[in-house]
């Protein structure tokens, strides 16, 4: 057959037909969903009537169980059918208005074929595909191939085809705005159109503009540890969201969204990306921040946040504190903790187990059990055997307690409602009266001593805080004096008295507890994603990985956006992760092409960082950034005036400060003229917003104003990364404002890349 639709008119006729097909299937699917919901409700109504238990006669019991099983199967089938139809409806809505964005003409085994690529598959009642899902194996040709011989991976192995045409479309509301043939991965015109649009309240699905290097990340199913180092605006986060969508498509029978977890930098960012997967017809994966993850596991303690630590270090950061921080962030500290945990003597960390104000198991009893175990055993194995021994002793005690007088009295004093509640669980009517008496005694004893079992199960006989201090006391980092190190240990003890822990100590304690007890791991998670990985210490990454031992890891970040680091981070930091995380197959991919901002903004921003020469700006035109300086007293008024000028033309204007304190001060000063953006916000509002730089990470705005870039505010090496982060939040316009003394780094930028003006 010949390749069809050579003209735009012919292509538009095809779009019209596909649009009608989508509308027809939407109507049919909506009717099918109504029918499925009605059937499910009928099953629910019949469930109770058909499953009344009859346990009087043996035959009745067998019949009742068979009926129960049948009704459960009917319910499962009804719910599953409804979910399948709802998923189809989502996919059809995703195709509405813009059914596809790409076309490939291929020749395979002498046969010509034309395929159209969209956000979901679409076929008619005869099984003919009108649109192929962008995640389908053959669709990779669109992203990876230039004209000529192209390979792609299919379930049958590597396939070779001859790619004879690649066509790209811009379709809106069923109308082709633009189409052209190209030999490139994705043509510049499509990209410029997508990137030139105004910012949105939430991240958009942009599968039409996936680049070849991004596609390599998206479709990687073999790496156990995938590290993505990407320049700001290189599409790291959107690529990862598309990777999650691809994995859910690729492994639909073995993987669901509940088995994927993403660590995001903050809750504002989590809300920002929340609509990407649903727009691709997939359920959202689990999301969590590091702070939430730690706080859930350390009940009753206030855990320092990354934000709080950053704010604190802006006012006071002694050399000794800096040295301790750097050591605790290092791979060496993480490895020292791992080594200690392998054969730590846990005896001193055991504690009395108290029940109803009395000691149930003494510290000495627990120590004796532990010390009788073979010394060659690893700490985690010895702990588990100690725990199991305590449970056996408890079970023996409970068995003897069943004969106690208080138990007999409790049985005699059971109310009718209490007896019925026990009967529902134990089905007492099946047994003789003597057996019923025994079951009741066992039930009451178990319920009474359930807190003891819970205490053993949850390791309440073990003081990990004491063990952590013991670990620290046997360390002596070369760069830190013994007296300073000892003061730090004393401070930790004082913090614990106040129910407070610093961030690095909280992580170390939880990781140590996990290593020596063998508990606290989630075996169900299959894929773990960590965004902004440069903000995580080696210890934090090791702890998170150990918490999800069966998960493949994808870590992404930008070493230059090191907002929380006091000094510039080394590129070697990412390579060191492969030493710490025990994976067999690791891959490092670097994305140096920046797409978000105009070329003028990117070419300025990359001058702020050591590795800037490697960053490639996308050829999108825009105005040269401007730095305004003037009277410091007038700085807030001038900044607001500048923002108000910009918001007349731009949808979202962000004034980005270094600290939250500065952002709050400006918001209070400006009143209703600007909105303070905080972590709990679910969307980025239109208009003028003011926010600290650490909340701006990962976000983008039409116009950005970097506030008070003075020598007083930006003076350390680490501040260069902050300025780079601020600059790369801008899509179209970038400004800096300060008093009379601008930060020295601005004196080093190339001529014509930044305009200096007075206000």
C-alpha positions in Angstrom: 0.0 0.0 0.0 1.1 3.6 -0.5 1.5 6.1 2.3 -1.7 8.1 2.5 -2.5 11.8 3.3 0.1 13.8 1.5 -1.7 17.1 1.9 -2.8 19.1 4.9 -6.4 18.8 3.7 -6.2 15.0 3.6 -4.6 15.0 7.1 -7.4 17.3 8.4 -10.0 14.9 7.0 -8.4 12.1 8.9 -8.4 14.2 12.1 -12.1 14.9 11.6 -12.8 11.2 11.3 -10.7 10.3 14.4 -12.4 13.1 16.3 -15.9 11.6 15.4 -14.6 8.1 16.4 -13.5 9.5 19.8 -16.8 11.2 20.5 -18.7 8.0 19.4 -16.6 5.8 21.7 -17.0 8.3 24.6 -20.8 8.1 24.3 -20.7 4.3 24.2 -18.3 4.1 27.1 -20.3 6.5 29.2 -23.4 4.3 28.6 -21.4 1.2 29.5 -20.2 2.8 32.7 -23.7 3.6 33.8 -24.7 0.0 33.0 -21.7 -1.4 34.9 -22.4 0.8 37.9 -26.0 -0.4 38.0 -24.9 -4.0 37.8 -22.4 -3.5 40.7 -25.1 -1.9 42.8 -27.3 -4.9 42.2 -24.6 -7.2 43.2 -24.1 -5.2 46.4 -27.8 -5.3 47.2 -28.0 -9.1 46.6 -24.8 -9.8 48.5 -26.3 -9.4 52.0 -29.5 -11.3 51.1 -27.6 -14.2 49.5 -24.9 -14.6 52.1 -26.8 -14.9 55.4 -24.6 -17.4 57.3 -26.1 -20.7 58.5 -23.7 -22.5 60.8 -26.1 -24.9 62.4 -25.6 -28.0 60.2 -22.5 -29.2 58.4 -24.2 -29.1 55.0 -25.5 -25.6 55.6 -22.0 -24.4 56.5 -20.6 -25.8 53.2 -23.4 -24.2 51.2 -23.0 -20.9 52.9 -19.2 -20.8 52.2 -19.8 -21.7 48.5 -22.4 -18.9 48.2 -20.0 -16.4 49.9 -17.2 -17.3 47.4 -19.6 -17.0 44.4 -20.8 -13.6 45.6 -17.2 -12.3 46.2 -16.3 -13.4 42.6 -19.3 -11.5 41.2 -18.4 -8.4 43.2 -14.8 -8.5 42.1 -15.8 -9.0 38.4 -18.3 -6.1 38.6 -15.8 -3.7 40.2 -13.0 -4.7 37.7 -15.3 -4.2 34.7 -16.2 -0.7 36.0 -12.6 0.2 36.5 -11.6 -0.9 33.0 -14.3 1.2 31.5 -13.4 4.3 33.6 -9.7 3.9 32.5 -10.9 3.8 28.8 -12.9 6.9 29.4 -9.9 8.7 30.8 -7.8 7.7 27.7 -10.5 8.9 25.3 -10.8 12.3 27.1 -7.0 12.6 26.9 -7.3 12.3 23.0 -10.1 14.8 22.7 -9.2 17.9 20.8 -5.7 16.7 20.0 -5.9 13.0 19.1 -2.2 12.7 18.0 0.9 14.7 17.5 3.1 12.5 15.3 3.2 10.2 12.3 5.7 7.8 11.1 5.8 6.0 7.7 7.8 2.8 7.8 8.7 -0.1 5.7 9.1 -3.4 7.5 9.7 -6.8 5.8 8.7 -5.2 2.4 5.4 -3.9 3.8 4.6 -0.2 4.0 2.7 1.1 7.1 1.7 4.4 8.5 1.3 5.0 12.3 0.0 8.0 14.2 1.3 8.6 17.7 -0.8 10.1 20.5 -1.2 10.1 24.3 -3.2 6.9 24.2 -4.2 4.1 21.8 -7.4 4.3 19.7 -8.8 1.5 17.7 -12.2 0.9 16.1 -14.6 -2.0 16.4 -12.7 -3.9 13.7 -9.5 -3.7 15.7 -7.8 -1.2 13.3 -5.5 1.2 15.2 -6.1 4.8 14.4 -3.7 6.1 17.1 -0.8 4.3 18.8 0.1 5.0 22.4 3.3 7.0 22.7 4.6 4.2 25.0 4.1 1.4 22.6 7.4 -0.3 21.5 7.1 0.8 17.9 6.4 4.4 18.9 10.0 4.7 20.1 10.9 5.1 16.4 9.3 8.5 16.5 11.5 9.7 19.3 14.8 7.9 18.6 15.0 7.6 14.8 16.1 9.8 11.9 15.2 8.8 8.4 16.7 5.5 7.2 17.2 2.2 9.0 16.0 2.3 12.6 15.9 -0.3 15.4 13.3 -0.7 18.0 12.7 -3.2 20.9 9.6 -5.3 20.7 8.3 -8.3 22.8 9.8 -10.5 20.0 13.2 -8.8 20.3 15.0 -6.2 18.3 13.3 -5.2 15.0 14.7 -3.3 12.0 12.6 -1.0 9.9 13.1 1.6 7.2 11.8 5.0 8.5 10.7 6.9 5.4 8.8 9.8 6.9 8.4 11.6 10.2 5.6 14.1 10.4 4.8 16.3 13.4 1.4 18.0 14.1 0.1 20.7 16.3 -3.6 20.0 16.7 -6.0 22.1 18.8 -9.7 21.5 19.2 -9.7 19.1 16.3 -8.0 21.6 13.9 -4.4 21.2 12.5 -2.6 24.5 13.4 0.7 23.3 12.0 2.3 20.2 10.4 5.6 19.5 8.9 8.0 16.7 7.9 11.3 16.5 9.7 14.4 14.4 10.0 15.0 15.6 13.6 13.9 13.8 16.8 11.5 16.7 17.5 11.5 19.8 15.3 12.4 23.1 16.8 9.1 24.7 15.7 7.1 22.3 17.8 9.4 22.9 20.8 9.3 26.7 20.4 5.5 26.6 20.3 5.3 24.5 23.4 7.9 26.4 25.3 6.7 29.8 24.3 3.4 29.4 26.0 2.5 31.0 29.3 3.2 29.1 32.6 0.5 27.1 34.1 -0.8 26.4 37.6 0.4 22.7 37.3 2.9 20.9 35.2 1.6 19.9 31.7 1.8 16.7 29.9 4.2 17.3 27.0 4.9 13.8 25.5 4.8 15.4 22.1 8.2 17.1 22.7 10.2 14.2 24.3 13.8 14.3 23.1 16.0 11.3 22.2 18.0 11.5 25.5 14.9 11.9 27.5 13.3 8.9 25.7 16.3 6.8 26.8 15.5 7.6 30.4 11.8 7.0 30.0 12.1 3.5 28.4 15.0 2.2 30.6 13.7 -1.0 32.3 17.0 -2.7 33.0 18.9 -0.3 35.2 18.6 -1.0 38.9 20.1 2.4 39.7 19.4 5.1 37.2 21.0 8.5 38.0 19.9 11.6 35.9 22.1 14.7 36.2 20.3 17.4 34.3 20.7 21.1 33.9 17.9 23.3 35.1 15.1 23.3 32.5 16.3 20.1 30.8 13.0 18.4 31.5 14.1 16.1 34.3 10.9 16.1 36.2 8.6 15.8 33.2 10.8 13.0 31.9 10.5 11.1 35.2 6.7 11.5 35.2 6.6 10.2 31.7 8.9 7.4 32.8 6.4 6.4 35.5 3.6 6.4 32.9 5.7 4.3 30.6 6.6 1.7 33.4 2.9 1.4 34.3 2.1 0.8 30.6 5.0 -1.5 30.0 4.4 -3.7 33.1 0.7 -3.3 33.5 0.2 -6.9 34.6 2.9 -6.8 37.3 2.9 -3.1 38.4 0.4 -0.6 39.7 0.7 3.0 40.9 0.7 1.9 44.5 4.0 0.1 44.0 5.8 3.3 42.9 6.9 6.1 45.3 8.3 9.5 44.6 10.2 11.6 47.1 9.5 15.2 46.1 11.2 18.4 47.5 8.1 19.8 49.1 4.3 19.7 49.1 3.9 22.6 46.8 5.9 20.8 44.2 3.9 17.6 44.8 0.7 19.5 44.0 2.4 21.1 40.9 3.0 17.7 39.2 -0.2 16.1 40.5 -2.1 16.2 37.2 0.6 14.9 34.8 -0.1 11.1 35.3 -3.9 11.5 35.3 -3.7 13.5 32.0 -1.9 10.4 30.6 -4.7 8.1 31.8 -2.8 6.7 34.8 -3.3 6.9 38.5 -0.9 8.9 40.6 2.0 7.2 42.3 2.5 7.7 46.0 4.3 11.0 46.9 6.1 11.9 50.1 8.6 14.4 51.3 11.7 13.5 53.3 10.3 15.5 56.3 7.0 13.5 56.3 8.8 10.2 55.8 11.0 10.8 58.9 8.3 12.3 61.1 6.0 9.4 60.6 8.7 7.1 61.9 9.7 9.2 64.9 6.4 9.8 66.7 6.4 12.4 69.4 9.6 14.1 68.2 9.9 17.4 66.3 12.2 16.8 63.3 14.1 19.7 61.9 13.2 20.4 58.2 15.5 21.3 55.3 13.9 24.7 55.2 14.5 25.3 58.9 18.1 24.2 58.7 18.7 26.5 55.7 17.1 29.5 57.5 19.2 28.9 60.6 22.4 28.7 58.6 21.7 32.1 57.0 22.1 33.7 60.4 24.7 31.5 62.1 26.9 28.8 60.7 30.1 28.3 62.8 33.1 26.6 61.3 32.7 23.6 63.7 29.0 23.2 62.8 29.9 23.3 59.1 32.6 20.6 59.6 30.2 18.3 61.5 27.5 18.9 58.9 29.9 18.0 56.0 31.0 14.8 57.8 27.5 13.7 58.5 26.6 14.3 54.8 29.5 12.2 53.6 29.6 8.7 52.2 32.2 7.9 55.0 29.7 8.6 57.8 27.1 6.4 56.1 29.6 3.6 55.7 30.8 3.9 59.3 27.2 3.5 60.5 26.7 0.5 58.3 29.8 -1.1 59.6 28.9 -0.4 63.2 25.4 -1.9 62.8 26.7 -5.2 61.4 28.2 -6.4 64.8 27.1 -3.8 67.3 26.6 -5.0 70.9 23.0 -4.1 71.6 23.1 -5.1 75.3 23.4 -1.7 76.7 20.5 -0.4 74.6 17.9 -2.8 76.0 15.4 -1.4 78.5 12.7 -2.7 80.9 9.3 -3.5 79.2 6.6 -1.9 81.4 2.9 -3.0 81.4 0.3 -1.4 83.7 3.0 0.2 85.8 4.9 -3.0 86.4 8.0 -4.4 84.8 6.9 -7.3 82.6 10.4 -8.2 81.1 13.4 -6.7 82.9 16.3 -5.3 81.0 18.5 -8.0 82.6 16.2 -10.8 81.3 16.4 -9.4 77.8 20.2 -8.9 78.0 20.6 -12.6 79.1 18.6 -13.8 76.1 20.7 -11.7 73.7 24.1 -12.6 75.2 23.4 -16.4 75.1 23.2 -16.2 71.3 26.2 -17.0 69.1 28.5 -14.0 68.9 29.2 -14.7 65.2 25.6 -13.8 64.3 25.0 -10.4 62.8 23.3 -7.8 65.1 20.0 -7.9 63.1 19.8 -11.7 63.4 20.5 -11.7 67.1 17.9 -9.0 67.7 15.3 -10.9 65.7 16.0 -14.1 67.7 15.8 -12.1 71.0 12.5 -10.7 69.9 11.1 -14.2 68.9 12.3 -15.6 72.3 10.4 -12.8 74.1 7.2 -13.6 72.1 7.5 -17.3 73.0 7.9 -16.4 76.7 4.8 -14.2 76.4 2.8 -17.0 74.7 3.8 -19.5 77.5 2.8 -16.9 80.1 -0.6 -16.4 78.4 -1.3 -20.1 78.2 -0.8 -20.4 82.0 -2.8 -17.2 82.7 -5.9 -18.7 81.0 -6.5 -20.7 84.3 -6.2 -17.6 86.5 -9.2 -16.7 88.7 -9.6 -13.2 87.2 -10.2 -14.8 83.8 -13.0 -17.1 85.1 -14.6 -14.1 86.8 -14.3 -12.1 83.5 -16.1 -14.9 81.6 -18.9 -15.1 84.1 -19.4 -11.3 83.9 -19.5 -11.0 80.1 -22.5 -9.0 79.0 -24.7 -10.2 76.1 -23.2 -7.7 73.7 -19.7 -8.7 74.6 -20.5 -12.4 74.2 -22.0 -11.7 70.8 -19.0 -9.7 69.6 -16.7 -12.6 70.5 -19.1 -15.1 69.0 -18.9 -13.2 65.6 -15.2 -13.7 65.6 -14.8 -17.1 67.0 -18.1 -18.8 65.9 -18.6 -20.3 69.4 -21.8 -22.2 68.5 -19.8 -24.7 66.5 -18.1 -26.0 69.7 -19.1 -27.8 72.9 -19.6 -25.7 76.1 -16.3 -26.9 77.5 -14.5 -25.8 74.3 -16.3 -22.5 74.4 -15.0 -21.9 77.9 -11.5 -22.5 76.7 -11.9 -20.2 73.7 -13.3 -17.4 75.8 -10.5 -17.7 78.3 -7.9 -17.6 75.5 -9.6 -14.6 73.9 -9.8 -12.5 77.1 -6.2 -13.2 78.0 -4.9 -12.3 74.6 -7.0 -9.0 74.6 -5.8 -8.1 78.0 -2.1 -8.6 77.2 -2.2 -7.3 73.7 -0.3 -4.2 74.6 2.6 -6.4 75.7 2.7 -8.1 72.4 2.5 -4.8 70.5 5.4 -3.5 72.6 7.6 -6.4 71.7 6.5 -6.3 68.0 7.3 -2.5 67.9 10.7 -3.0 69.7 9.8 -0.9 72.7 12.3 -2.9 74.8 15.1 -1.3 72.7 16.5 2.3 73.0 17.9 3.2 69.6 18.7 6.7 70.8 21.1 5.4 73.4 22.7 3.1 70.8 23.2 6.0 68.4 25.0 8.0 71.0 27.2 5.0 71.7 28.0 4.8 68.0 29.0 8.5 67.9 31.2 8.2 71.0 33.3 5.6 69.2 33.8 7.8 66.1 36.4 10.5 65.8 36.5 12.3 62.5 40.0 13.6 61.6 38.8 17.1 60.7 36.9 17.6 64.0 38.5 18.1 67.4 37.4 15.6 70.1 36.0 18.4 72.4 33.8 19.7 69.6 32.6 16.2 68.7 31.8 15.5 72.4 29.9 18.8 72.6 27.8 17.6 69.6 26.9 14.3 71.4 25.9 16.2 74.5 23.7 18.5 72.3 21.9 15.6 70.8 21.1 14.3 74.3 19.8 17.7 75.3 17.7 17.9 72.1 16.1 14.5 72.9 15.1 15.8 76.3 13.2 18.5 74.4 11.7 15.9 72.0 13.7 17.5 69.1 16.1 16.1 66.6 18.2 17.7 63.9 17.7 16.4 60.4 20.9 14.4 60.0 20.5 12.8 63.4 16.9 11.8 62.8 18.0 10.0 59.6 21.0 8.3 61.2 18.9 7.0 64.1 16.2 5.6 61.9 18.8 4.0 59.6 20.6 2.5 62.6 17.4 1.1 64.0 16.5 -0.4 60.6 20.0 -2.1 60.3 20.1 -3.6 63.8 16.5 -4.7 64.1 15.8 -5.7 60.5 12.4 -3.9 60.6 10.8 -0.9 59.0 11.2 -2.1 55.4 8.5 -1.9 52.7 8.9 -4.9 50.4 6.1 -4.1 48.1 7.5 -1.0 46.4 9.0 -1.8 43.0 10.2 1.6 41.8 11.6 4.4 43.9 12.1 7.9 42.5 13.9 10.8 44.3 13.7 14.3 42.8 16.3 17.0 43.7 18.8 14.3 44.8 21.5 16.8 45.4 19.6 17.9 48.5 19.9 14.5 50.1 22.9 13.4 52.1 24.6 10.0 51.4 23.1 8.7 54.6 19.6 9.8 53.7 19.8 8.1 50.3 21.2 4.9 51.9 18.4 4.9 54.5 15.6 5.5 51.9 17.0 2.8 49.6 17.2 0.4 52.5 13.6 1.2 53.4 12.5 -0.1 50.0 14.9 -3.0 49.4 13.1 -4.5 46.4 12.8 -1.2 44.5 14.7 -0.1 41.4 16.0 3.5 42.0 15.8 6.5 39.7 17.6 9.5 41.2 17.4 12.9 39.4 18.8 16.3 40.2 21.1 19.1 39.3 24.4 19.4 41.3 24.4 23.1 40.6 21.0 23.8 42.2 22.6 23.2 45.6 20.4 25.6 47.5 20.9 23.8 50.9 24.7 23.2 50.6 27.0 25.8 52.2 29.6 25.4 49.5 29.7 24.3 45.9 29.1 20.5 45.6 31.4 18.3 43.7 30.3 16.5 40.5 31.9 13.4 42.0 29.0 13.4 44.5 26.7 11.5 42.1 29.4 9.0 41.1 30.0 8.2 44.8 26.4 7.0 45.1 27.2 3.8 43.2 29.6 2.9 46.1 26.9 3.4 48.7 23.9 1.9 47.0 24.4 -1.9 46.4 23.0 -2.3 43.0 24.3 -4.6 40.3 23.5 -2.4 37.3 23.8 1.4 37.4 23.4 4.0 34.7 24.3 7.7 34.7 22.7 10.0 32.1 23.5 13.6 31.8 21.1 16.2 30.2 22.9 19.4 29.2 20.3 20.8 26.9 18.2 23.4 28.7 14.7 24.1 27.2 12.7 26.1 29.8 14.1 29.6 29.4 15.0 31.8 26.4 18.5 31.6 25.2 19.3 35.0 26.7 18.2 33.8 30.2 20.0 30.4 30.0 23.2 32.0 28.7 23.3 34.3 31.7 22.3 31.7 34.3 25.0 29.2 33.2 27.7 31.9 34.0 26.8 31.6 37.7 28.0 28.0 38.0 31.3 26.1 37.5 29.9 23.6 34.9 28.0 26.2 33.0 30.0 25.9 29.8 28.5 22.4 29.3 24.9 23.7 29.3 23.4 24.3 25.9 20.7 26.9 25.5 17.7 26.3 23.4 17.4 28.7 20.5 14.3 30.6 21.6 14.6 34.4 21.4 13.9 36.7 24.3 15.0 39.9 25.9 18.3 40.3 27.7 18.0 40.0 31.5 18.3 43.3 33.5 19.8 44.0 36.9 18.4 47.1 38.6 20.3 48.7 41.5 19.6 51.8 43.6 18.6 53.2 46.9 18.1 50.3 49.4 15.2 52.0 51.1 13.3 52.2 47.9 14.0 48.5 46.9 10.7 47.0 48.1 8.6 49.8 46.3 10.6 49.6 43.1 10.3 45.8 43.0 6.6 45.9 43.4 6.3 48.5 40.7 8.4 46.3 38.4 6.3 43.3 39.1 3.1 45.2 38.4 4.4 46.3 35.1 5.3 42.7 34.2 2.0 41.2 35.3 0.1 43.3 32.8 1.7 41.2 30.1 2.6 38.0 31.9 0.3 35.5 33.6 2.6 34.7 36.6 5.3 36.9 38.0 7.5 35.5 40.8 9.6 37.6 43.2 12.1 35.1 44.6 13.9 35.8 47.8 16.8 34.0 49.4 15.0 33.2 52.7 11.4 32.7 53.9 11.9 35.6 56.4 12.6 38.0 53.5 9.5 36.7 51.6 7.2 37.1 54.6 8.5 40.6 55.2 7.8 41.7 51.6 4.4 40.0 51.6 3.4 41.9 54.8 4.8 45.2 53.4 2.9 44.8 50.1 -0.3 43.6 51.5 -2.8 42.5 48.8 -0.6 43.5 45.9 1.4 40.2 46.1 0.6 36.7 47.4 3.0 34.8 49.7 3.4 31.4 48.2 3.9 28.7 50.8 4.3 24.9 50.9 0.7 24.1 51.7 -0.6 25.8 48.6 -2.1 23.4 46.1 -1.7 25.6 43.0 0.4 28.5 41.8 -2.0 31.4 41.5 -2.0 33.9 38.6 -0.6 37.4 39.3 2.3 38.4 41.5 3.7 35.8 44.0 6.6 36.1 46.4 8.4 33.0 47.7 11.8 31.8 49.0 14.1 30.1 46.5 13.9 26.6 48.1 10.2 26.6 47.4 10.7 27.7 43.8 12.8 24.6 42.9 11.2 22.7 40.1 8.7 25.4 39.4 8.5 27.9 36.5 7.1 31.4 36.0 6.6 33.7 33.1 8.6 36.4 34.7 11.1 36.2 37.6 12.5 38.9 39.8 15.5 37.9 42.0 15.2 40.1 45.1 18.1 41.8 46.9 21.1 40.3 45.1 23.5 42.4 47.1 26.9 41.6 48.4 25.4 41.3 51.9 22.8 38.8 50.9 24.9 36.8 48.4 28.6 36.4 49.4 29.5 32.7 49.8 30.5 30.1 47.2 27.2 28.2 47.7 25.2 31.4 46.9 26.1 31.0 43.2 23.9 27.9 43.0 21.1 29.9 44.6 21.4 32.6 41.9 21.5 29.9 39.2 18.3 28.4 40.6 16.5 31.7 40.7 17.5 32.6 37.2 16.4 29.3 35.7 12.8 29.6 37.1 12.1 32.2 34.4 10.4 31.2 31.1 10.4 34.6 29.3 11.7 37.5 31.4 14.4 37.7 34.1 15.3 40.6 36.4 17.5 41.1 39.4 17.1 44.0 41.9 19.4 45.1 44.7 20.7 48.1 46.6 23.8 50.0 45.6 26.2 47.1 46.1 25.4 44.1 43.8 26.9 40.7 44.4 30.4 40.4 43.0 29.5 37.5 40.7 27.5 39.9 38.5 30.7 41.8 37.8 32.1 38.7 36.1 29.4 38.0 33.6 30.1 38.4 29.9 29.3 41.8 28.2 25.8 42.1 26.7 24.5 39.0 28.6 23.1 41.3 31.4 22.0 44.9 31.2 22.8 47.1 34.3 20.4 49.9 35.1 19.7 52.3 37.9 16.3 52.8 39.4 
